[in-house]
Amino acid sequence: MKNKWTVFLILLLGLNFSLLAEEPDSEPRSRHHLVNFSLFYPVSINQSKSDSVNFNLSLFYGHVGYVRGLDLAGLASAVEEELKGVQLAGLIGVSGEDVIGAQIAGVFSVAGERLSGFQISGGISVCGEILHGFQASGLISVTGNEFRGIQTTGGINVVGETFRGLQVSGLINVAGESFRGIQATGGINVVGETFRGLQVSGLINVAGESFRGIQATGAFNITGEDNIGLQTTGAFNITGGTFKGLQVAGGFNIVGDQLSGLQVGTFNVTSYSTGAQIGIFNAAGEMNGFQLGLFNYSQETPGVPVGLVNISKFDGRIKWISWANNISGINSGVKFTVRNLYSIVALGGINIYKDITQSLTYAGFYGISVPLGRFYLNTDIGYMYMDNKNIFRSRKGEIDQHVFMLRGFLNWELSNKLSLFVGSGLSYISDSHFLARSGEYRPLFFAGLEVF
């Protein structure tokens, strides 16, 4: 009896070790299938997520390791490793690593690492690292690292680092670091660091550091540091560092450091200028170039300001000036001097030319002054409008006059705050209704004083 129990225990232990030795793996060994069909994995021909197939058909959800051929899914399909060929999914198409070919999905297309080819989805297209080819989606296209090719979407395009090619979206284009190519959107274009190419948007273009090329938008162009090229907008152009090229804005042009080009806008501002500013208001910290506008301001002005009002903090003076002449009677205004250049803005009354006492004149002059010891030889050109009827409602038939003047006069400085001057010149006077047709030349004689 004792021998029987001993034999029984030996057989039981042997069976136990046999079962342990033959315990199945958690994942069946990978196999290759020429054709594979899945209802909803694991209800499928392949029983391993690492199986390779040439033609993969999934009704609801399929999951294989490799596809070299065609992956067709009614709803969703996942390729664990690599896809070489075409993936078509009604909702979601995923490849865990590389895709060489095409991914097309109704909602999501995902390539975990590299994609060489194209992705198309109705919602979101994602490539985890490098994409060489074409991404298109209805909402968002994303490449985590490097992209070369074309991104187009109805919503947002994003590249994490390097991008060379074309981004087109309805809302936002983003390239994290270096970008070479074209960004076009109805909303916002953003490049985190270096950009060379073209940015076109309906609202805002942003280049975080240096930019070379063209920025065109309806609202804001912004470059964080240096910009070489063209910025054009309806509102604001802003370059934080040095700008070389052309800024054109309906509103503001701003350069944080040095301007070595041309600004054309309503308001032009720069810290240091060796270029030109043309606008209603121009401002520069140090102006070594040229300013043309109604109002020009700078702190230091080795350059040339041309305008009605020119103000320099360290190189200029503002004086009150009055004079009488044989054309417009008494005139008085403000004289703005910047080094040896000056401008005058003045009002006057009494139209001596037409013998009209109730007349208001508006005049502006721009000229140069040459020092001769305590005397200054001045010459300028000017324009005057003689308003005879609109302001004071003079009798019917009195016509306004335009007066163009070339003047020369000698200024005698009695003290630092008072000087006298006398001069003469030539004027051309025409009625406002016949400016281009007729007029007459008249000699001009005047004398006056400057105060402060």
C-alpha positions as CSV (number, residue, x, y, z in Angstrom):
1,M,0.0,0.0,0.0
2,K,2.8,2.2,0.9
3,N,4.5,1.6,-2.5
4,K,1.3,2.6,-4.3
5,W,1.2,6.1,-2.5
6,T,4.8,6.6,-3.3
7,V,4.2,6.0,-7.0
8,F,1.2,8.2,-7.0
9,L,3.1,11.2,-5.5
10,I,5.9,10.8,-8.0
11,L,3.4,10.9,-10.9
12,L,1.6,13.9,-9.5
13,L,4.8,15.9,-9.1
14,G,5.9,14.9,-12.6
15,L,2.6,16.1,-14.0
16,N,2.9,19.4,-12.1
17,F,6.4,20.1,-13.4
18,S,5.3,19.2,-16.9
19,L,2.4,21.7,-16.7
20,L,4.8,24.4,-15.5
21,A,7.2,23.7,-18.3
22,E,4.5,24.0,-20.9
23,E,2.8,27.2,-19.6
24,P,1.9,29.2,-22.7
25,D,3.5,32.6,-23.4
26,S,1.5,35.8,-22.7
27,E,1.7,36.7,-26.4
28,P,1.7,34.2,-29.2
29,R,4.7,34.1,-31.5
30,S,4.5,36.6,-34.4
31,R,3.5,35.2,-37.8
32,H,3.2,36.6,-41.3
33,H,-0.2,36.7,-43.1
34,L,-0.6,37.5,-46.7
35,V,-4.3,38.4,-45.9
36,N,-5.6,39.2,-42.5
37,F,-9.2,39.9,-41.3
38,S,-10.3,41.4,-38.0
39,L,-13.8,41.9,-36.6
40,F,-12.6,43.5,-33.4
41,Y,-9.2,42.5,-32.3
42,P,-8.5,39.9,-30.9
43,V,-11.5,38.4,-32.8
44,S,-9.3,38.2,-35.9
45,I,-7.1,35.9,-37.9
46,N,-3.9,37.3,-36.3
47,Q,-3.5,36.4,-32.6
48,S,-0.4,38.5,-32.0
49,K,-0.1,42.3,-32.1
50,S,3.4,41.8,-33.7
51,D,2.1,39.8,-36.8
52,S,3.0,41.2,-40.2
53,V,0.5,41.3,-43.0
54,N,0.3,42.4,-46.7
55,F,-3.4,43.0,-46.8
56,N,-5.1,43.9,-43.5
57,L,-8.9,44.2,-43.5
58,S,-10.7,45.3,-40.2
59,L,-14.4,45.7,-39.9
60,F,-14.3,47.6,-36.5
61,Y,-10.8,47.5,-35.1
62,G,-7.6,45.8,-36.3
63,H,-4.2,45.6,-34.6
64,V,-1.1,44.2,-36.2
65,G,2.7,44.7,-35.9
66,Y,3.7,45.4,-39.5
67,V,1.8,46.2,-42.7
68,R,3.5,46.0,-46.1
69,G,0.7,46.8,-48.5
70,L,-2.8,47.9,-47.7
71,D,-4.4,48.4,-44.3
72,L,-8.2,49.0,-44.6
73,A,-10.4,49.6,-41.6
74,G,-14.1,50.4,-41.3
75,L,-13.5,52.2,-38.0
76,A,-10.0,52.0,-36.6
77,S,-6.7,50.3,-37.3
78,A,-3.4,50.2,-35.3
79,V,-0.1,49.2,-36.6
80,E,2.3,48.4,-33.7
81,E,5.6,49.0,-35.6
82,E,5.9,50.0,-39.2
83,L,3.6,50.7,-42.1
84,K,4.8,50.6,-45.7
85,G,1.9,51.2,-48.0
86,V,-1.5,52.7,-47.5
87,Q,-3.7,52.9,-44.4
88,L,-7.4,53.8,-44.8
89,A,-9.6,54.1,-41.8
90,G,-13.1,55.4,-41.3
91,L,-12.2,57.0,-37.9
92,I,-8.7,56.4,-36.7
93,G,-5.5,55.2,-38.3
94,V,-2.4,54.7,-36.1
95,S,1.2,53.6,-36.8
96,G,3.4,53.2,-33.7
97,E,6.6,54.0,-35.5
98,D,7.3,54.7,-39.1
99,V,5.0,55.2,-42.1
100,I,6.3,55.1,-45.6
101,G,3.4,55.8,-47.9
102,A,0.0,57.2,-46.9
103,Q,-2.4,57.5,-43.9
104,I,-6.0,58.5,-44.6
105,A,-8.6,58.6,-41.8
106,G,-11.9,60.2,-41.1
107,V,-10.9,61.7,-37.8
108,F,-7.3,60.8,-36.6
109,S,-4.1,59.9,-38.4
110,V,-1.1,59.2,-36.2
111,A,2.4,58.2,-37.1
112,G,4.4,57.6,-33.9
113,E,7.9,58.5,-35.3
114,R,8.6,59.1,-39.0
115,L,6.4,59.6,-41.9
116,S,7.6,59.7,-45.5
117,G,4.5,60.3,-47.7
118,F,1.2,62.0,-46.7
119,Q,-1.4,62.1,-43.9
120,I,-5.0,63.1,-44.5
121,S,-7.7,63.2,-41.8
122,G,-10.9,65.0,-41.2
123,G,-9.8,65.9,-37.7
124,I,-6.2,65.6,-36.5
125,S,-3.0,64.5,-38.3
126,V,0.0,63.8,-36.0
127,C,3.6,62.7,-36.7
128,G,5.6,62.2,-33.5
129,E,9.0,63.2,-34.9
130,I,10.0,63.6,-38.6
131,L,7.7,64.0,-41.5
132,H,8.8,64.3,-45.1
133,G,5.8,64.9,-47.3
134,F,2.2,66.3,-46.8
135,Q,-0.1,66.7,-43.9
136,A,-3.7,67.7,-44.3
137,S,-6.5,67.8,-41.8
138,G,-9.8,69.5,-41.0
139,L,-8.7,70.7,-37.6
140,I,-5.1,70.2,-36.5
141,S,-1.8,69.0,-38.2
142,V,1.1,68.3,-35.8
143,T,4.7,67.3,-36.3
144,G,6.7,66.9,-33.1
145,N,10.2,67.5,-34.5
146,E,11.3,68.0,-38.1
147,F,9.0,68.6,-41.1
148,R,9.8,69.0,-44.7
149,G,6.9,69.5,-47.1
150,I,3.3,70.9,-46.8
151,Q,0.9,71.3,-43.9
152,T,-2.6,72.4,-44.6
153,T,-5.6,72.5,-42.3
154,G,-8.8,74.3,-41.5
155,G,-7.6,75.0,-37.9
156,I,-4.0,74.7,-36.6
157,N,-0.7,73.6,-38.0
158,V,2.1,72.9,-35.5
159,V,5.8,71.9,-36.0
160,G,7.8,71.4,-32.8
161,E,11.3,72.3,-34.3
162,T,12.6,72.5,-37.8
163,F,10.2,73.1,-40.7
164,R,11.0,73.6,-44.4
165,G,8.1,74.0,-46.8
166,L,4.5,75.4,-46.7
167,Q,2.0,75.8,-43.9
168,V,-1.6,76.8,-44.8
169,S,-4.4,77.0,-42.2
170,G,-7.6,78.8,-41.4
171,L,-6.5,79.8,-37.9
172,I,-3.0,79.2,-36.6
173,N,0.4,78.1,-38.0
174,V,3.2,77.4,-35.5
175,A,6.8,76.4,-36.1
176,G,8.8,76.0,-32.8
177,E,12.3,76.8,-33.9
178,S,13.7,77.1,-37.4
179,F,11.4,77.6,-40.4
180,R,12.2,78.1,-44.1
181,G,9.3,78.5,-46.5
182,I,5.8,80.0,-46.5
183,Q,3.2,80.4,-43.7
184,A,-0.3,81.5,-44.7
185,T,-3.3,81.7,-42.5
186,G,-6.5,83.6,-41.8
187,G,-5.4,84.1,-38.2
188,I,-2.0,83.8,-36.7
189,N,1.5,82.7,-37.9
190,V,4.1,81.9,-35.2
191,V,7.8,80.9,-35.6
192,G,9.6,80.5,-32.3
193,E,13.1,81.3,-33.4
194,T,14.6,81.7,-36.9
195,F,12.5,82.2,-40.0
196,R,13.4,82.8,-43.7
197,G,10.6,83.1,-46.2
198,L,7.1,84.5,-46.3
199,Q,4.4,85.0,-43.6
200,V,0.9,86.0,-44.7
201,S,-2.0,86.2,-42.3
202,G,-5.3,88.0,-41.7
203,L,-4.3,89.0,-38.1
204,I,-0.9,88.4,-36.7
205,N,2.6,87.2,-37.9
206,V,5.2,86.4,-35.2
207,A,8.9,85.5,-35.6
208,G,10.4,85.0,-32.1
209,E,14.0,85.8,-33.0
210,S,15.5,86.6,-36.4
211,F,13.5,86.9,-39.6
212,R,14.5,87.2,-43.3
213,G,11.8,87.6,-45.9
214,I,8.3,89.1,-46.0
215,Q,5.7,89.5,-43.3
216,A,2.3,90.6,-44.5
217,T,-0.9,90.8,-42.4
218,G,-4.0,92.8,-41.7
219,A,-3.1,93.7,-38.1
220,F,0.3,92.8,-36.4
221,N,3.8,91.8,-37.7
222,I,6.2,91.0,-34.9
223,T,9.8,90.0,-34.9
224,G,11.5,89.5,-31.5
225,E,15.0,90.4,-32.6
226,D,16.5,91.1,-36.0
227,N,14.6,91.5,-39.3
228,I,15.9,91.7,-42.8
229,G,13.2,92.2,-45.5
230,L,9.7,93.6,-45.7
231,Q,7.0,94.1,-43.1
232,T,3.6,95.4,-44.3
233,T,0.4,95.6,-42.3
234,G,-2.7,97.7,-41.8
235,A,-1.9,98.3,-38.1
236,F,1.4,97.4,-36.4
237,N,4.9,96.4,-37.5
238,I,7.2,95.6,-34.6
239,T,10.9,94.5,-34.7
240,G,12.6,94.2,-31.3
241,G,16.2,94.4,-32.6
242,T,17.7,95.7,-35.8
243,F,15.6,96.1,-39.0
244,K,17.1,96.3,-42.5
245,G,14.5,96.7,-45.2
246,L,11.1,98.2,-45.6
247,Q,8.3,98.7,-43.0
248,V,4.9,99.8,-44.3
249,A,2.0,100.2,-42.0
250,G,-1.3,102.0,-41.9
251,G,-0.7,102.6,-38.2
252,F,2.6,102.0,-36.4
253,N,6.1,101.0,-37.4
254,I,8.4,100.2,-34.4
255,V,12.0,99.2,-34.3
256,G,13.5,98.5,-30.9
257,D,17.1,98.9,-31.8
258,Q,18.5,100.2,-35.1
259,L,16.7,101.1,-38.3
260,S,18.8,100.7,-41.5
261,G,16.1,100.9,-44.0
262,L,12.8,102.7,-44.6
263,Q,9.7,103.1,-42.4
264,V,6.5,104.3,-44.1
265,G,3.4,104.7,-41.9
266,T,1.3,107.0,-39.8
267,F,3.6,106.6,-36.8
268,N,7.3,105.6,-37.2
269,V,9.4,104.9,-34.1
270,T,13.0,103.6,-33.7
271,S,15.8,103.9,-31.1
272,Y,18.5,104.5,-33.6
273,S,18.2,105.4,-37.2
274,T,20.6,105.4,-40.1
275,G,17.7,105.0,-42.6
276,A,14.6,107.0,-43.4
277,Q,11.2,107.6,-41.8
278,I,8.2,108.9,-43.8
279,G,4.9,109.4,-42.0
280,I,2.7,111.8,-40.1
281,F,4.7,111.4,-36.9
282,N,8.4,110.2,-36.8
283,A,10.4,109.6,-33.7
284,A,14.0,108.4,-33.1
285,G,16.3,108.3,-30.1
286,E,19.3,109.2,-32.3
287,M,18.5,110.1,-35.9
288,N,21.5,109.8,-38.3
289,G,19.3,109.4,-41.4
290,F,16.3,111.2,-42.8
291,Q,12.8,112.1,-41.5
292,L,9.9,113.4,-43.6
293,G,6.6,114.1,-41.9
294,L,4.3,116.6,-40.3
295,F,5.9,116.0,-36.9
296,N,9.5,114.8,-36.4
297,Y,11.1,114.2,-33.1
298,S,14.5,112.9,-32.0
299,Q,16.8,113.2,-29.0
300,E,20.0,113.6,-30.9
301,T,19.9,114.7,-34.5
302,P,23.0,114.5,-36.7
303,G,20.6,113.6,-39.6
304,V,18.0,115.7,-41.6
305,P,14.4,116.2,-40.4
306,V,12.0,117.7,-42.9
307,G,8.5,118.7,-41.7
308,L,6.3,121.4,-40.3
309,V,7.3,120.6,-36.7
310,N,10.8,119.3,-36.0
311,I,11.9,118.9,-32.4
312,S,15.3,117.7,-31.1
313,K,15.8,117.3,-27.3
314,F,19.5,118.1,-27.4
315,D,20.1,119.7,-30.8
316,G,17.0,121.9,-31.2
317,R,15.3,125.1,-30.0
318,I,11.7,126.4,-30.1
319,K,11.1,130.1,-30.5
320,W,8.1,132.5,-31.0
321,I,8.4,134.5,-34.2
322,S,6.4,137.4,-35.6
323,W,6.7,139.5,-38.7
324,A,4.9,141.9,-41.1
325,N,5.0,141.8,-44.9
326,N,3.4,143.4,-47.9
327,I,1.2,140.3,-48.8
328,S,-0.5,139.2,-45.6
329,G,0.0,141.9,-43.1
330,I,0.8,140.6,-39.6
331,N,1.9,137.0,-39.0
332,S,2.9,135.1,-35.9
333,G,3.8,131.6,-35.0
334,V,6.4,129.1,-33.8
335,K,9.9,128.4,-35.1
336,F,11.4,125.0,-34.6
337,T,15.2,124.8,-35.0
338,V,17.3,121.7,-35.3
339,R,21.0,122.6,-35.6
340,N,21.0,124.8,-38.7
341,L,17.6,123.6,-40.1
342,Y,14.3,125.3,-39.2
343,S,10.6,125.2,-39.8
344,I,7.9,127.8,-39.1
345,V,4.2,127.3,-38.5
346,A,2.3,130.6,-38.4
347,L,-1.1,132.3,-38.6
348,G,-1.8,135.8,-40.0
349,G,-4.4,138.3,-41.0
350,I,-5.3,141.1,-43.4
351,N,-5.0,140.3,-47.1
352,I,-3.1,143.2,-48.4
353,Y,-2.8,141.7,-51.8
354,K,-6.6,141.8,-52.3
355,D,-7.2,144.6,-49.7
356,I,-9.4,142.4,-47.5
357,T,-9.2,143.1,-43.8
358,Q,-11.2,140.1,-42.7
359,S,-8.9,137.3,-43.8
360,L,-7.1,134.5,-42.0
361,T,-3.9,133.0,-43.3
362,Y,-2.1,129.7,-42.6
363,A,1.6,129.4,-43.4
364,G,4.4,127.0,-43.2
365,F,8.1,127.4,-44.0
366,Y,11.2,125.2,-44.2
367,G,14.7,126.5,-44.5
368,I,18.4,126.6,-43.5
369,S,20.3,129.1,-41.4
370,V,24.0,129.9,-41.8
371,P,25.8,131.6,-38.8
372,L,27.9,134.7,-39.5
373,G,29.1,135.7,-36.0
374,R,26.1,137.4,-34.3
375,F,24.2,137.4,-37.6
376,Y,22.5,134.5,-39.4
377,L,21.8,134.3,-43.1
378,N,18.5,132.5,-43.6
379,T,16.8,131.2,-46.7
380,D,13.6,129.2,-46.9
381,I,10.6,128.1,-49.0
382,G,7.0,128.5,-47.9
383,Y,3.3,128.2,-48.6
384,M,0.5,130.3,-47.4
385,Y,-3.3,129.9,-47.8
386,M,-5.3,133.1,-47.5
387,D,-8.9,132.3,-46.4
388,N,-11.1,135.2,-47.4
389,K,-14.6,133.8,-47.1
390,N,-15.1,130.4,-45.3
391,I,-14.1,131.6,-41.8
392,F,-15.5,135.1,-41.8
393,R,-18.2,134.7,-44.4
394,S,-17.0,137.7,-46.5
395,R,-19.1,139.2,-49.2
396,K,-19.9,137.1,-52.2
397,G,-17.3,136.9,-54.9
398,E,-14.2,137.1,-52.7
399,I,-11.9,134.1,-53.7
400,D,-9.2,132.6,-51.5
401,Q,-5.5,132.7,-52.6
402,H,-2.6,130.3,-52.6
403,V,0.8,131.9,-52.1
404,F,4.2,130.2,-52.7
405,M,7.3,132.0,-51.4
406,L,11.0,131.9,-51.7
407,R,12.6,134.1,-49.0
408,G,16.0,135.3,-47.8
409,F,16.7,137.3,-44.7
410,L,19.3,138.4,-42.2
411,N,18.8,137.7,-38.6
412,W,20.6,139.9,-35.9
413,E,20.9,138.2,-32.6
414,L,20.7,140.9,-29.9
415,S,20.8,138.4,-27.1
416,N,20.3,134.6,-26.5
417,K,16.5,135.2,-26.3
418,L,15.9,138.1,-28.7
419,S,16.8,138.7,-32.3
420,L,15.6,140.9,-35.2
421,F,15.4,140.1,-38.9
422,V,14.7,141.8,-42.2
423,G,14.4,140.3,-45.6
424,S,12.9,140.0,-49.1
425,G,11.9,137.4,-51.6
426,L,9.6,136.4,-54.4
427,S,6.0,135.2,-54.2
428,Y,3.7,133.5,-56.6
429,I,0.0,134.2,-55.9
430,S,-3.0,132.5,-57.6
431,D,-6.7,132.3,-56.9
432,S,-7.8,129.0,-55.4
433,H,-10.2,128.3,-58.3
434,F,-7.5,128.8,-60.9
435,L,-4.4,127.3,-59.2
436,A,-3.2,125.4,-62.2
437,R,-4.1,128.0,-64.8
438,S,-3.1,131.5,-63.8
439,G,-1.2,133.5,-61.2
440,E,1.2,136.4,-60.8
441,Y,4.6,137.0,-59.3
442,R,5.0,139.7,-56.6
443,P,8.0,140.9,-54.7
444,L,8.0,140.2,-51.0
445,F,9.3,142.4,-48.2
446,F,9.2,141.6,-44.5
447,A,10.7,142.3,-41.1
448,G,10.1,140.9,-37.6
449,L,11.5,139.5,-34.4
450,E,12.2,136.1,-32.6
451,V,11.8,135.6,-28.9
452,F,13.3,132.8,-26.7
